[in-house]
Amino acid sequence: MAQRKIPRWLVWTGVPAVLIVLLLALWSWDWFIPLAESRASAALGRKVTIEHLHVRLGRVTELSVDGVRIANPEGFSEDPPFARVERLTARLDVMAYWHERAVVLPSIEVTRPVIEAVAREDGSANYDFNLGKPAGEGAPAEPASPAPRIGLLRIVEGRAHVVQPKLKADFNLAVATREEESAEPRIAVEARGTYAGQPITGTALGGAVLALQEGSSPWPIEMQIANGPTQVSLRGTLQNPLELQGADVRLEMRGPNMGLLQPLTGVPIPKTPNYEIAGQLDYVENRVRFRDFQGRMGRSDLAGTITVTTRNAKPDVEADLRSRRVDLADLGGFIGEEPGRVDTPGQSLQQRREQARNQSRGRLLPDDPINFPKLDAANVRLNYHAESIVGRNVPFDNMRVAMEVKDAAVTLRPLALGVGNGQIEGTIALTPQEGGQLRAQADVRFQRLDVSRLMQATQTFEGAGRINGRGRIEGTGKSFADILGRGNGELTLGMSGGNLSALLVDLSGLRLGNAILSALGVPGRTTVQCFVGNLALQRGVVNLRTILLDTEDVIISGTGNVNLARERMEVRLRSDSKSFTIGALPTSILIDGSFRNPDVGPEMGELATRGGLIGGLAALVAPVAGLLPTIQFGTGEDNRCEALVRRGGRAAR
């Protein structure tokens, strides 16, 4: 039987068909895994491995990869890797690429991603990526490819573990897409662990990725964070979320101490009492601005705007702050003192204990070391104005200060405290030195201080007069108590007219006025003809060069010293009556002891050996004559001190 010959057309069509059938039967997209791994590894600068690759062809092609692992860089352990993903699925619009050369991804779904973001003490981190190499010199720069357009991102049971020793941070994040009825899925994040050495918990809810990229409608954001006792709440929308621009976001913060905000904000803030503050937050061109905020800090209100520019390695901070009413005790943290008072509302138990400890240890001058790392954390320019100052026995009416911190050097120019129609105004400079020391230089001017305002603070006396003078100080130390305890300088004060009672009460600052007046036998109210004081500070010891009070009843002179390092004093006041007084005690009044608990009484060991008022007047007023030209009493004021000098000159003749 003759064999039938296979038609040639069947050979030419059948063999390829069989091959195609075999290829389809045996086809595996896993064959392309080495190519995909190579491309991904080159893009990330890390080894990327994939277990399986699936493709479902169509106008909108679906690509899925299983078992994705992104390795750690050299020097880090291999397990766990930086990231692993159970499945990553992306849908690609092929026709959009064919017609527009645009990468359009209608949806991306990431299933059970896990990230281990770890930093070490030396600054190295496994999340630092080398995303490509720069072109060589002379090579033309490649035009940037347009970013892919992503429609929807869905994250299923995502987790992240973050470790950053420099921030004392070790916390876990749970990330997932929350499905909502009649709305696009939103990204939800929950945090739990430690940050800045304090427990941290938080939740954040953001809009969909489609809204994030298109910018056609505001992108919503909600966030609540509790870091130790500090609570932060943020709610609002962003018009351009990727650039954090077009913000309509309200930020609220509350806690026992603003100094605890530094790890969260990067802005150095001294200790404060408890606070509540709220305002608007926006971000433009590397500039974060907390604007039009209002709130309270202890007993003081606080408002203004703070701008932080992050363009340079060290942030630049500009603050324009104001208070309608301020308690100076709330600002104690700026000079290294525990801020607030024991009875300040809302103080924590620890803060009340600190206040009680400070009062019980017997020291008045702030001796907590000034925080140098905080000073060097940012460059700061601050303007602050307080319309009124409140508090018992506080003679100051208002305050304004302009402060600049640059490379850890602090300059206050000016620092001004209003007293009636006059003021105390000074320039202060703090410069870092070796060994953690600060060098302080201060020049202070006393300009027409209103004595009537000083006396109102005593809640007892009345009167009038103006005090003028000038002081300077230089010193080095780690705290303000240390600087004053080693300092050198001089203080000169003068007054024509006024009331002796208020002058002693307020200038001493030690609430000794009544005791001193009683011991000297001076009436509760007596007119001051002239007051001149000249004090020299040498290595922390204040020497009373000249202290002279000329009243309508007596002339009082003072000698002695005040040790600022030990906070102890030994001051003698002598009074000479201008008229014969029966029973007058011919001895000095001694004020000695600690600043907190001084003793006032007659110096019994001194013999009553006086040369009399007339004989001693020339010696008393001789130093005054040399000081008067240095004191600007003010045009038109009755300079009664000149009359005292003239009387002293006649007595000498």
VEXTINU-582609 format. One record per residue (C-alpha): residue number from 0; x, y, z. Coordinates in Angstrom, 1 decimal. Example, Ala and Ser with C-alpha at 12.3 -4.5 7.8 and 13.67 -1.06 7.14 Angstrom:
BEGIN
0/12.3/-4.5/7.8 $
1/13.7/-1.1/7.1 $
***
This chain:
BEGIN
0/0.0/0.0/0.0 $
1/1.5/3.3/-1.0 $
2/2.3/5.8/1.8 $
3/0.4/9.1/1.6 $
4/2.6/12.1/1.4 $
5/2.0/14.8/4.1 $
6/1.1/18.0/2.4 $
7/3.8/20.7/2.6 $
8/1.4/23.4/3.8 $
9/0.5/21.2/6.8 $
10/4.2/20.9/7.7 $
11/4.7/24.7/7.4 $
12/1.7/25.5/9.6 $
13/1.4/22.5/11.9 $
14/5.0/22.5/13.2 $
15/4.9/26.1/14.4 $
16/1.5/25.5/15.9 $
17/2.8/22.5/17.8 $
18/5.7/24.6/19.0 $
19/3.4/27.4/20.1 $
20/1.2/24.9/22.0 $
21/4.2/23.4/23.7 $
22/5.6/26.9/24.5 $
23/2.2/27.9/26.0 $
24/2.0/24.6/27.9 $
25/5.5/25.0/29.3 $
26/5.7/28.8/29.6 $
27/6.8/30.3/32.9 $
28/7.1/34.0/33.6 $
29/9.7/33.0/36.2 $
30/12.2/32.8/33.3 $
31/12.3/36.6/33.5 $
32/13.0/36.8/37.2 $
33/16.9/37.1/36.7 $
34/16.3/40.1/34.4 $
35/13.8/41.7/36.9 $
36/16.1/41.1/39.8 $
37/19.0/42.6/37.9 $
38/17.1/45.8/37.0 $
39/15.7/46.2/40.5 $
40/19.1/45.6/42.2 $
41/20.8/48.2/39.9 $
42/18.1/50.8/40.6 $
43/18.2/50.4/44.4 $
44/21.9/49.6/44.8 $
45/20.9/46.6/46.8 $
46/20.4/42.9/46.1 $
47/16.8/42.2/45.2 $
48/15.4/38.7/45.0 $
49/12.0/37.5/43.7 $
50/10.5/34.1/44.2 $
51/7.8/34.1/41.5 $
52/6.6/36.4/38.7 $
53/3.1/36.4/37.2 $
54/1.8/38.3/34.2 $
55/-1.8/38.5/33.0 $
56/-1.8/40.2/29.5 $
57/-4.4/42.5/28.3 $
58/-5.1/46.2/27.6 $
59/-4.5/46.7/31.2 $
60/-1.8/44.2/32.0 $
61/-1.4/42.8/35.6 $
62/2.0/42.1/36.9 $
63/2.5/40.2/40.3 $
64/5.7/39.3/42.1 $
65/5.8/37.0/45.1 $
66/8.4/36.7/47.9 $
67/10.2/40.0/47.2 $
68/13.3/40.7/49.4 $
69/15.5/43.8/49.5 $
70/18.8/43.0/51.3 $
71/20.6/45.1/53.8 $
72/23.8/46.9/52.8 $
73/27.2/45.6/53.7 $
74/28.0/45.6/57.4 $
75/24.4/44.8/58.4 $
76/23.2/41.3/59.2 $
77/21.5/39.4/56.3 $
78/18.5/38.5/58.3 $
79/16.1/40.1/58.7 $
80/16.5/42.0/55.4 $
81/15.6/45.6/55.0 $
82/12.3/44.8/53.4 $
83/10.2/41.8/52.4 $
84/6.9/41.7/50.6 $
85/4.6/38.7/50.4 $
86/3.0/39.9/47.1 $
87/3.3/43.0/45.0 $
88/0.7/43.5/42.3 $
89/0.6/46.4/39.8 $
90/-1.8/47.0/36.9 $
91/-0.3/48.7/33.9 $
92/-2.3/50.6/31.2 $
93/-0.5/49.4/28.1 $
94/-2.5/51.6/25.7 $
95/-1.6/54.7/27.6 $
96/2.1/53.9/27.2 $
97/1.6/53.0/23.5 $
98/-0.1/56.3/22.7 $
99/1.4/58.7/25.2 $
100/4.6/57.1/26.4 $
101/3.2/57.6/29.9 $
102/3.4/55.1/32.7 $
103/-0.1/54.8/34.1 $
104/-0.7/52.4/37.0 $
105/-4.4/52.3/37.8 $
106/-3.7/50.4/41.0 $
107/-0.9/48.9/43.1 $
108/-1.5/46.4/45.9 $
109/1.1/45.6/48.4 $
110/0.4/42.5/50.6 $
111/2.0/42.1/54.0 $
112/5.1/44.3/53.5 $
113/7.6/44.3/56.4 $
114/10.4/46.9/56.7 $
115/13.3/46.9/59.2 $
116/14.7/50.4/59.2 $
117/17.7/50.4/61.5 $
118/20.3/53.0/62.3 $
119/23.4/52.6/64.4 $
120/25.3/54.8/66.8 $
121/28.0/55.6/64.2 $
122/25.4/57.2/61.9 $
123/25.2/54.4/59.4 $
124/21.7/53.1/58.5 $
125/20.3/50.3/56.3 $
126/17.7/52.7/54.8 $
127/20.4/54.9/53.0 $
128/20.2/54.0/49.3 $
129/22.5/54.7/46.4 $
130/19.9/55.4/43.7 $
131/22.1/55.5/40.7 $
132/25.5/57.2/39.9 $
133/26.0/60.8/38.8 $
134/27.1/61.4/35.2 $
135/30.8/61.9/34.6 $
136/32.3/65.3/34.0 $
137/31.3/66.6/30.6 $
138/28.5/64.1/30.1 $
139/25.2/65.5/29.2 $
140/22.6/65.2/31.9 $
141/19.8/62.8/31.1 $
142/16.3/64.4/31.0 $
143/14.2/63.4/34.0 $
144/11.5/60.9/33.2 $
145/8.0/61.9/34.1 $
146/6.7/60.3/37.3 $
147/4.3/57.5/36.9 $
148/0.6/58.2/37.5 $
149/-0.7/56.1/40.2 $
150/-4.5/55.7/40.6 $
151/-4.9/53.7/43.8 $
152/-2.5/52.2/46.4 $
153/-3.8/49.5/48.6 $
154/-1.6/48.2/51.5 $
155/-2.7/45.0/53.3 $
156/-1.3/44.4/56.8 $
157/1.9/46.4/56.4 $
158/4.4/46.6/59.3 $
159/7.6/48.5/59.9 $
160/10.2/48.5/62.7 $
161/12.3/51.7/63.2 $
162/15.4/51.9/65.3 $
163/17.3/55.2/65.7 $
164/19.7/55.3/68.7 $
165/20.5/59.0/68.3 $
166/16.8/59.8/68.7 $
167/16.5/57.2/71.5 $
168/13.8/55.7/69.2 $
169/12.6/52.1/68.8 $
170/9.0/51.8/67.6 $
171/6.7/49.7/65.4 $
172/4.3/50.9/62.7 $
173/1.2/49.2/61.4 $
174/0.3/50.5/58.0 $
175/-2.9/49.6/56.1 $
176/-5.4/50.9/53.6 $
177/-8.7/51.6/55.3 $
178/-11.8/51.0/53.1 $
179/-14.5/53.5/53.5 $
180/-18.0/53.6/52.0 $
181/-18.7/56.2/49.3 $
182/-15.1/57.3/49.5 $
183/-11.7/56.2/48.2 $
184/-9.5/54.0/50.6 $
185/-7.4/56.0/53.0 $
186/-4.0/55.2/54.4 $
187/-4.0/54.5/58.2 $
188/-0.9/54.3/60.4 $
189/-0.5/53.3/64.0 $
190/2.7/53.7/66.0 $
191/3.8/52.2/69.3 $
192/7.2/52.1/71.1 $
193/9.7/54.6/72.4 $
194/10.9/57.9/71.0 $
195/13.3/60.3/72.8 $
196/13.5/57.8/75.6 $
197/9.7/58.3/76.2 $
198/6.8/56.0/75.3 $
199/5.2/56.9/72.1 $
200/1.8/56.0/70.6 $
201/0.1/57.6/67.6 $
202/-2.4/57.3/64.8 $
203/-2.4/58.9/61.4 $
204/-5.1/58.9/58.7 $
205/-4.3/60.3/55.2 $
206/-6.2/60.5/51.9 $
207/-5.9/58.2/48.9 $
208/-2.8/58.2/46.7 $
209/-4.9/59.4/43.7 $
210/-5.9/62.6/45.6 $
211/-2.3/62.9/46.8 $
212/-0.9/63.0/43.2 $
213/-3.5/64.9/41.2 $
214/-3.9/67.8/43.6 $
215/-7.4/68.4/42.2 $
216/-8.9/68.5/45.7 $
217/-7.4/69.0/49.2 $
218/-5.7/65.9/50.6 $
219/-7.0/65.3/54.2 $
220/-4.7/64.4/57.1 $
221/-5.4/63.6/60.7 $
222/-2.7/62.7/63.3 $
223/-2.6/62.2/67.1 $
224/0.7/61.5/68.9 $
225/1.4/61.0/72.6 $
226/5.2/61.1/73.4 $
227/5.5/60.6/77.1 $
228/3.4/63.4/78.7 $
229/3.4/65.5/75.4 $
230/0.3/65.3/73.2 $
231/0.2/66.6/69.6 $
232/-2.9/66.7/67.4 $
233/-2.9/67.7/63.7 $
234/-6.0/68.0/61.5 $
235/-6.6/69.6/58.1 $
236/-5.9/69.4/54.4 $
237/-2.9/69.9/52.0 $
238/-3.5/71.2/48.5 $
239/-0.1/69.8/47.3 $
240/0.7/66.9/49.7 $
241/4.0/65.9/48.0 $
242/5.4/69.3/48.6 $
243/3.5/69.9/51.9 $
244/2.2/73.2/50.4 $
245/-1.2/74.8/50.4 $
246/-1.7/73.7/54.0 $
247/-4.8/74.4/55.9 $
248/-3.7/72.4/59.0 $
249/-4.5/73.1/62.7 $
250/-1.8/72.0/65.1 $
251/-2.5/71.6/68.8 $
252/0.1/70.8/71.5 $
253/-0.1/70.4/75.2 $
254/2.2/69.0/77.9 $
255/4.0/69.8/81.1 $
256/7.2/71.3/79.5 $
257/7.9/72.7/76.0 $
258/11.5/71.6/76.3 $
259/10.2/68.0/75.6 $
260/9.2/69.2/72.1 $
261/12.8/69.4/70.9 $
262/13.0/65.8/69.7 $
263/9.7/66.2/67.9 $
264/10.4/69.6/66.3 $
265/14.2/69.9/66.1 $
266/13.8/73.4/67.7 $
267/15.7/74.0/71.0 $
268/13.3/75.2/73.7 $
269/14.2/75.8/77.3 $
270/12.2/74.4/80.2 $
271/8.7/75.8/80.7 $
272/5.7/75.2/82.9 $
273/2.7/73.3/81.6 $
274/1.3/74.7/78.3 $
275/-1.5/74.4/75.8 $
276/-1.0/76.0/72.4 $
277/-2.7/75.8/69.0 $
278/-2.2/77.4/65.6 $
279/-1.9/76.9/61.8 $
280/0.9/74.9/60.2 $
281/2.3/75.3/56.6 $
282/5.4/74.4/54.6 $
283/6.9/76.3/51.7 $
284/10.3/75.8/50.1 $
285/12.1/74.0/53.0 $
286/10.4/76.3/55.5 $
287/8.0/75.1/58.2 $
288/5.9/77.8/59.8 $
289/3.7/77.6/62.9 $
290/1.7/80.8/62.5 $
291/-0.9/82.8/64.4 $
292/-0.8/80.4/67.3 $
293/-2.3/81.3/70.7 $
294/-2.2/79.5/74.0 $
295/-0.9/79.7/77.6 $
296/2.3/78.7/79.4 $
297/1.8/78.4/83.2 $
298/0.1/81.7/84.2 $
299/1.2/83.5/81.0 $
300/-0.5/83.8/77.6 $
301/1.6/83.3/74.5 $
302/1.0/84.1/70.8 $
303/2.9/84.6/67.6 $
304/4.6/82.8/64.7 $
305/7.6/80.5/64.6 $
306/9.4/79.8/61.3 $
307/11.9/77.0/60.8 $
308/14.0/76.9/57.6 $
309/15.7/73.6/57.0 $
310/17.7/74.5/53.9 $
311/21.0/74.4/55.7 $
312/22.6/71.7/57.8 $
313/21.6/73.6/60.9 $
314/18.0/74.8/61.0 $
315/17.3/78.6/61.1 $
316/14.6/79.6/63.6 $
317/12.8/82.9/63.5 $
318/10.3/83.6/66.3 $
319/8.0/86.6/66.7 $
320/6.3/86.1/70.1 $
321/4.1/88.3/72.3 $
322/2.2/88.1/75.6 $
323/-0.6/90.3/76.9 $
324/0.2/89.2/80.5 $
325/3.3/87.2/81.6 $
326/4.5/85.9/85.0 $
327/8.3/86.2/84.9 $
328/8.6/82.9/86.9 $
329/7.3/81.1/83.8 $
330/10.4/82.3/81.9 $
331/12.8/80.9/84.5 $
332/14.0/78.2/82.1 $
333/15.7/80.7/79.9 $
334/18.2/81.4/82.7 $
335/18.6/77.9/84.0 $
336/16.0/78.2/86.7 $
337/13.1/75.8/87.4 $
338/10.2/77.6/85.7 $
339/6.9/78.4/87.3 $
340/5.9/78.3/90.9 $
341/4.8/75.6/93.3 $
342/1.2/76.9/93.0 $
343/1.3/77.4/89.2 $
344/-1.9/75.7/88.0 $
345/-1.4/72.4/86.1 $
346/2.2/71.8/87.3 $
347/3.1/68.1/87.4 $
348/4.1/66.4/90.6 $
349/7.7/66.3/89.5 $
350/7.7/70.0/88.7 $
351/6.2/70.9/92.2 $
352/8.9/68.7/93.8 $
353/11.6/70.5/91.8 $
354/10.2/73.9/93.0 $
355/10.1/72.7/96.6 $
356/13.6/71.3/96.4 $
357/14.9/74.6/95.0 $
358/13.3/76.6/97.8 $
359/14.5/74.3/100.5 $
360/18.2/74.2/99.4 $
361/18.7/77.8/100.4 $
362/20.0/79.2/97.0 $
363/18.5/82.0/95.1 $
364/20.7/82.4/92.0 $
365/20.0/79.8/89.1 $
366/22.7/77.2/89.3 $
367/21.4/74.6/86.7 $
368/24.0/74.3/83.9 $
369/23.0/76.1/80.7 $
370/22.3/73.5/78.0 $
371/25.0/73.9/75.4 $
372/23.8/71.2/73.0 $
373/20.5/73.0/72.8 $
374/22.2/76.3/72.1 $
375/24.1/74.7/69.2 $
376/21.1/72.8/67.8 $
377/19.9/75.8/65.7 $
378/20.5/79.4/64.7 $
379/17.7/81.5/66.3 $
380/16.4/85.0/66.0 $
381/13.7/85.8/68.5 $
382/11.7/88.9/69.2 $
383/9.4/88.9/72.3 $
384/7.2/91.6/73.7 $
385/5.2/91.3/76.9 $
386/2.5/94.0/77.3 $
387/2.2/93.6/81.1 $
388/4.1/91.7/83.8 $
389/2.1/90.2/86.7 $
390/3.1/88.8/90.1 $
391/3.3/89.9/93.7 $
392/6.0/92.4/94.5 $
393/7.1/92.7/90.9 $
394/7.9/96.3/90.0 $
395/8.2/95.7/86.2 $
396/5.4/96.8/83.8 $
397/6.4/95.4/80.5 $
398/9.3/93.7/78.7 $
399/10.8/93.4/75.2 $
400/13.8/91.4/74.1 $
401/15.6/90.7/70.8 $
402/17.7/87.5/71.0 $
403/20.0/86.0/68.5 $
404/21.7/82.6/68.8 $
405/24.3/81.9/66.1 $
406/26.9/79.0/66.4 $
407/25.9/78.6/70.1 $
408/26.7/82.3/70.8 $
409/23.8/84.2/72.4 $
410/23.2/87.9/72.1 $
411/20.4/89.9/73.7 $
412/20.2/93.3/72.2 $
413/18.2/94.8/73.8 $
414/16.7/93.2/76.9 $
415/14.4/95.9/78.3 $
416/12.1/96.0/81.4 $
417/9.7/98.9/81.8 $
418/9.3/100.6/85.2 $
419/6.7/103.3/85.0 $
420/7.9/105.9/82.5 $
421/11.5/104.5/82.8 $
422/13.2/101.3/82.0 $
423/16.1/98.9/82.6 $
424/17.8/98.2/79.3 $
425/20.8/96.1/78.6 $
426/22.9/94.2/76.1 $
427/24.0/90.7/77.1 $
428/26.4/88.4/75.2 $
429/27.1/84.7/76.0 $
430/30.0/83.1/74.1 $
431/30.9/79.4/74.4 $
432/34.4/78.6/75.8 $
433/36.4/75.4/76.1 $
434/35.4/72.9/78.8 $
435/31.7/73.6/78.4 $
436/32.0/77.2/79.9 $
437/30.1/80.3/78.8 $
438/31.7/83.8/78.8 $
439/29.1/86.4/79.7 $
440/29.3/90.2/79.1 $
441/26.5/92.5/80.1 $
442/26.1/96.3/80.0 $
443/22.9/97.5/81.7 $
444/21.4/101.1/81.9 $
445/18.9/102.3/84.5 $
446/16.9/105.1/82.8 $
447/14.5/107.2/84.9 $
448/13.1/104.3/86.9 $
449/9.9/105.4/88.4 $
450/10.1/105.1/92.2 $
451/6.3/105.5/92.5 $
452/6.0/102.3/90.4 $
453/8.6/100.6/92.6 $
454/6.6/101.5/95.7 $
455/3.3/100.2/94.3 $
456/5.0/96.8/94.2 $
457/5.4/96.9/98.0 $
458/1.6/97.4/98.3 $
459/2.4/99.7/101.3 $
460/4.3/102.9/100.4 $
461/3.8/105.9/98.1 $
462/6.2/108.5/96.8 $
463/8.0/109.8/93.7 $
464/11.4/110.0/92.2 $
465/13.6/108.6/89.4 $
466/16.6/106.3/89.6 $
467/19.4/106.4/87.0 $
468/22.6/104.6/86.6 $
469/24.6/102.0/84.8 $
470/26.2/98.6/85.4 $
471/28.5/96.1/83.7 $
472/29.6/92.6/84.4 $
473/31.9/90.0/82.9 $
474/32.2/86.4/84.0 $
475/32.7/82.8/82.9 $
476/30.9/79.6/84.1 $
477/28.5/76.9/83.3 $
478/25.4/78.5/85.0 $
479/24.3/82.0/85.8 $
480/25.2/81.5/89.5 $
481/28.6/80.3/88.4 $
482/29.1/83.3/86.1 $
483/28.1/85.8/88.8 $
484/30.1/84.0/91.5 $
485/33.3/84.5/89.4 $
486/32.4/87.8/87.8 $
487/33.9/91.3/87.7 $
488/32.1/94.5/87.1 $
489/30.6/97.7/88.5 $
490/27.2/99.3/89.3 $
491/26.4/103.0/89.8 $
492/23.0/104.3/90.8 $
493/21.6/107.7/91.7 $
494/18.3/109.4/92.6 $
495/17.0/112.8/93.5 $
496/13.8/112.9/95.5 $
497/11.6/110.0/96.4 $
498/10.8/107.9/99.4 $
499/13.4/106.0/101.5 $
500/11.0/103.3/102.5 $
501/10.3/102.1/99.0 $
502/13.8/102.5/97.9 $
503/15.2/100.1/100.6 $
504/12.4/97.6/100.1 $
505/12.7/97.3/96.3 $
506/16.4/97.8/95.7 $
507/17.4/95.2/98.2 $
508/15.1/92.6/96.7 $
509/15.2/90.7/100.0 $
510/12.1/92.1/101.7 $
511/14.3/93.7/104.4 $
512/12.9/97.2/104.2 $
513/10.7/97.3/107.3 $
514/13.3/95.6/109.4 $
515/16.1/98.0/108.3 $
516/14.0/101.1/108.7 $
517/12.9/100.0/112.2 $
518/16.5/99.3/113.2 $
519/17.7/102.6/111.9 $
520/14.9/104.5/113.6 $
521/13.7/106.0/110.3 $
522/10.0/107.0/109.9 $
523/7.9/104.9/107.5 $
524/7.8/107.8/105.1 $
525/10.6/110.3/104.7 $
526/11.7/112.3/101.7 $
527/14.9/111.3/99.9 $
528/17.1/114.4/99.1 $
529/19.8/112.3/97.4 $
530/20.8/108.7/96.9 $
531/24.1/107.6/95.3 $
532/25.4/104.0/95.3 $
533/28.6/102.7/93.7 $
534/29.3/98.9/94.0 $
535/32.3/97.0/92.6 $
536/32.2/93.3/91.7 $
537/35.5/91.5/91.9 $
538/35.7/87.7/91.5 $
539/32.1/87.3/92.7 $
540/32.3/89.6/95.7 $
541/30.4/92.9/95.6 $
542/32.1/95.6/97.6 $
543/30.1/98.7/98.6 $
544/32.4/101.5/97.6 $
545/29.9/104.3/98.2 $
546/26.4/104.1/99.6 $
547/24.8/107.4/100.7 $
548/21.2/108.3/101.4 $
549/20.4/112.0/102.3 $
550/16.9/112.3/103.7 $
551/15.0/115.1/105.5 $
552/15.8/113.4/108.8 $
553/19.1/111.5/108.6 $
554/22.1/110.8/106.4 $
555/22.7/107.0/106.0 $
556/25.9/105.5/104.7 $
557/26.7/101.9/103.9 $
558/29.8/99.7/103.8 $
559/30.4/95.9/103.5 $
560/30.3/93.2/100.9 $
561/28.1/90.6/99.3 $
562/29.5/87.2/98.3 $
563/27.5/86.0/95.2 $
564/29.3/82.6/95.1 $
565/28.4/81.8/98.7 $
566/25.1/83.8/98.6 $
567/26.0/85.5/101.8 $
568/26.3/89.2/102.8 $
569/27.8/91.4/105.5 $
570/26.6/95.0/105.1 $
571/26.7/97.8/107.7 $
572/24.4/100.9/107.6 $
573/25.1/104.0/109.8 $
574/22.6/106.7/110.3 $
575/23.5/110.3/111.4 $
576/20.5/112.4/112.6 $
577/20.3/115.9/111.3 $
578/18.8/117.0/114.6 $
579/19.4/116.1/118.2 $
580/17.7/112.8/119.1 $
581/17.4/111.5/122.6 $
582/18.1/107.8/122.9 $
583/19.6/107.4/119.5 $
584/21.8/104.2/119.3 $
585/25.3/105.3/118.3 $
586/26.1/102.1/116.4 $
587/25.8/100.5/112.9 $
588/23.1/98.3/111.7 $
589/24.5/94.9/110.6 $
590/22.8/92.9/107.8 $
591/24.4/89.5/107.5 $
592/23.7/85.9/106.7 $
593/22.4/84.1/103.7 $
594/20.4/85.7/100.9 $
595/17.3/83.7/101.8 $
596/17.5/84.2/105.6 $
597/19.5/87.4/106.5 $
598/19.6/88.8/110.0 $
599/19.1/92.5/110.7 $
600/20.2/94.1/114.0 $
601/22.6/96.5/115.8 $
602/26.3/95.6/115.7 $
603/26.8/95.5/119.4 $
604/30.6/95.1/119.3 $
605/31.0/98.5/117.7 $
606/31.8/101.4/120.1 $
607/29.9/104.7/119.7 $
608/32.8/106.7/118.4 $
609/31.4/109.1/115.9 $
610/32.8/112.4/115.0 $
611/29.4/113.9/114.5 $
612/27.4/114.7/111.5 $
613/29.2/117.9/110.6 $
614/32.7/116.5/111.1 $
615/32.0/113.4/109.0 $
616/29.9/115.0/106.3 $
617/32.9/116.0/104.2 $
618/34.3/112.4/104.2 $
619/30.9/111.0/103.3 $
620/30.2/113.2/100.3 $
621/33.7/113.2/98.8 $
622/33.1/110.0/96.7 $
623/29.7/111.4/95.7 $
624/31.2/114.4/94.0 $
625/33.2/112.1/91.7 $
626/30.2/109.9/90.8 $
627/27.7/112.6/90.0 $
628/29.0/113.3/86.5 $
629/28.6/109.6/85.6 $
630/24.9/109.6/86.6 $
631/22.4/111.2/84.1 $
632/19.6/112.4/86.3 $
633/17.6/113.8/83.4 $
634/17.0/117.2/82.1 $
635/14.9/119.5/84.3 $
636/15.1/117.2/87.4 $
637/15.8/118.7/90.7 $
638/19.3/117.5/91.4 $
639/19.4/117.6/95.2 $
640/22.6/115.6/95.3 $
641/24.5/118.7/94.2 $
642/23.2/120.5/97.3 $
643/24.6/117.7/99.4 $
644/28.0/118.0/97.8 $
645/28.0/121.8/98.4 $
646/27.1/121.2/102.1 $
647/30.0/118.7/102.4 $
648/32.3/121.3/100.8 $
649/31.3/123.9/103.4 $
650/31.8/121.4/106.2 $
651/35.3/120.7/105.0 $
652/36.2/124.4/105.2 $
***
